[in-house]
Amino acid sequence: MPESCLNPRCETQTPRRRQQRRLSRRSLDKELTRARHKAQRAPLLWLLVVDTGPRDPDVPIHERLISAGCAVQNVLLMATAMGYGSALTSGKALGSAALRRAFALGATDLPVCFVNVGTAHEAGRAPRRPAPSQLLSRWSPDG
């Protein structure tokens, strides 16, 4: 499809494609509204960003992501130890151009998640946890 056909008024677009674009915009609007609401729940909201650029070629991206995850886990544990509630949130907004502009993210900056810390008004529901036998296995070199 030619670049000019990305315009919603393009005559070569099918009615179905125009409807999909409208639904997509409505879906994005709903997602942004939910994200704004989530962002106002906790008094402390951080955006975790990992630099995926070549700044330090000796540290591969997977190590940067693991390090960021460890740092966030320490923040969550410290918040809990201090009596605060904490949680990670994410969603489609992390991939939006508006978020990248709002946080002045560079081309190699990867927004990973939001870190929320505040006073919990009620206990969260406990997640269903699988039995350890579903996650663990025994390995031996003999096979």
N, C-alpha and C positions, 0 to 999 in steps of 0.2 A: 504494500500500500504506500503510495507516495506520502512524503512528509506533510504536504499540505492537507492530506485527508485526516490528520489528527485533529483538525478543527471540527468541533461538534456540528457545524453547519455544512460540512463538506457533502456535496451531492453524491459522491461515489460511496459513501458509507451506507450500509444497509440499516433499515429501521431497528433490526435486532442489535447491531453494534451500538447505535445511539442509545438504545435502552440500557445496554450493559454499562455504558459510560455513566449514565445517570444513576444506575444502581450502585456502581462503584463509588461515585462521588457521595451518595447518601451513606453508604457503608463507611467511607472514610470520615465523613462528618460525625457519624455516631461514635466511631472509634476515638476521634479527637475529643469529643465531649466526655466520653468515659475516662480518657487519659487525663483531661483537665480536672475532673472530679477526683480521681485517684491522687493526683499531684497535690491536692489541697488537704488530704486526710492527715498526713504526718507533718509535724512542724519542721522536721529536718528531712530534706530530700536531696540526695546526691545522684549525679549521673556517673556511672562507672564507664570510663573510656579507656580503650587500649590502643596504643599507637602501633599500627601494623607496618609502618614505614621502615626504611632501611637505616634508621638512625644508629642502631647497634646490631650489625649483621651477625655478631656472635651469639645473639639471643633470638632463637627462632620464635615465630608467632605463637606456636603451641605452648612454649614456656612462658611467654608473656601472658597468655590467657590463664594458664594455671596459676601464675603468681598473682594475677588480679583476683582470681577466685579465692585464693588463700587470704589475701588482704581483706576482701569483703567478709569472708567467714570470721576473721578476727574482729572486725567491726561489729558484726551481728552478735558474736559471743560476748563482747565487752558491753554492748547495749543491754543484753539480757542480764549480765552480771550486775549491772547498775540499776536493774529494775524496769527497764524500758522495753517496749515491744519493738520489734524490727521485722522487716520483710523485704524481699526483692520483688520488683515488678518489672514487667516488660510488655511488649505488644508491638503492633504494627507501627506505632508512632516512632519507635527507635529507628526505623528506616526512612522516615519522612524528611523531605528537604527543609520543612519548617523547623524541625528539631535541630538539624545540622546548622541552620542559620542562627537559631536562638542561642545555641551554645558555641557558636563560632568554631565549629569543628572543621579540621583540615581534611584533605582528601584521603589521608591514611589513618585518620582517627576512626575507630570502630566503637560506636556506642553499644555497650553490652547489656546493661540493665540499670534500673533506678534502685537506689538503696533508701529505704524509708525507715526513720527512727522516730519514735514518739511514745507517749503514754497509751498503753492499750486500755480501752474502756471495757472490753470484754475478752474473755479467752477465745482464741481461735479454735476451730474444730480440729481435732487430731486427724491427720491424714491416714488413709488405710495403708498399712505397711505390709509388704509381702513377708512371708515366712523366710527366715534366713536360708533355709534349704533351697528356696527358689532362686537365690542370688549367688550362693556359694557352691563351689565344687572342690573336690580334692584332686590335686595333681600329684603324680609321682613320675619320676623319670623312666620307670619301667613300663609305663603305659597303662 
